[in-house]
């Protein structure tokens, strides 16, 4: 049997959280509208996330404003200049 026990896990060692991805859940539903808009867009677009970028951006902005995630420049989260993004998405489709 391992040092942590069959079902006990790794006792005594502190878990190390990942750099990103840890943020409070929205227990008070402060960004529910933005989340529902994004999920609705995904359903209607056949889960093509590039068509729902504006809703994703709006949702992340809401989470930052409500301190549900660390404030961060949106360009670091993949939201650059919108005209550049539209051009690159259009280019990807024309190449296929």
C-alpha positions, 0 to 999 in steps of 0.5 A, a space after each residue: 500500500 502507498 504512503 497515503 493510504 488506499 483512500 486517504 490521498 496524500 496526507 501531510 503534503 499541501 496541495 499546490 494550486 495551478 497558476 491560472 484557473 482558480 477563482 471563486 465560483 459565482 455563488 451570488 449569480 452576479 454574472 449569470 446574464 453574461 454566462 447565459 448569453 455566452 452559452 446560448 450563443 454557443 448553442 446557436 452557433 454549433 459550439 463555434 466559440 469564435 462566433 461568441 467572442 464578444 459574449 466571452 469577453 463580456 463574461 470575463 469583464 463581468 467576473 473581473 468587475 465583481 472580483 470573481 477573478 483577478 483583474 487582467 488585461 484582456 489582451 493577455 486572455 486572447 482578446 486583442 484588437 477586434 478588427 485584427 481578430 476578425 481579419 485573422 478568423 476570416 483568413 483562417 476560413 478562406 484558407 480552408 
